[in-house]
Amino acid sequence: MIGEFDVLAAPQSASPAPAMPWSRRISEMISAYLPVLLMGLLALGSWWLVKSTPQAEAGRPSAPLRHEPDYTMHRFSVQRFAADGKLRTQIEGDEVRHYPDTDTLEIDGVHMRAISAGPHVTVATARRALVNGDATEVQLLGGAQVVREASGGAPAIEFRGEFLHAFLNSERVRSHLPVTIRRDGTEFRADTLEFSGLERVLQLKGRVRAHFMPAGTKPAFTQGVRP
């Protein structure tokens, strides 16, 4: 007798999936790795840009300024005022040239008028002048004349020569060349000069000669007035 058996049908195996075309697999790989690839290219490009950018040379000294004027003016007039608004210096001339390497002015046909805190008025003229940046120091060359006008009971004093070096703030005048000085009816001639208006000291060196004008004769001070 044959026993009864439950006959179970064996499950049929699934049919194998069809193989993916190789072109599609490559496309999916590229899609998966494309962001990483782009980030890598961006980083590489940034690195190349930084390396290719020229860098400033550290410690390289700047080229020295050449002694050439950076501007020129003709028939000019310049005024400088103090903090309280009072006129301190007025400079006029036929032509001025500014040199940035020394911050100086070279002036042809110069006429200067300076008023100190005293107040004392000093007038200077020359065929040519070298003036520092703040107009407190003037070198007068060729037909130089400096007149310190009378003030506070002190008589006027005039200096003439081919070279005069005037320091307007300290009211000093010096020269290493022959000069002529006129003061209160007396004329001096000397080889060198050192004058301090604040100390009222006049030093003459070398060959010194003096000429005393007759009493009551007034010295002819031109006070630097331009014709």
Secondary structure, 3 states (H helix, E strand, C coil): CCCCCCCCCCCCCCCCCCCCCHHHHHHHHHHHHHHHHHHHHHHHHHHHHHHHCCCCCCCCCCCCCCCCCCEEEEEEEEEEECCCCCEEEEEEEEEEEEECCCCEEEEEEEEEEEECCCCCEEEEEEEEEEECCCCCEEEEEEEEEEEECCECCECCEEEEEEEEEEECCCCEEEECCCEEEEECCEEEEECEEEEECCCCEEEEECCCEEEECCCCCCCCCCCCCCC
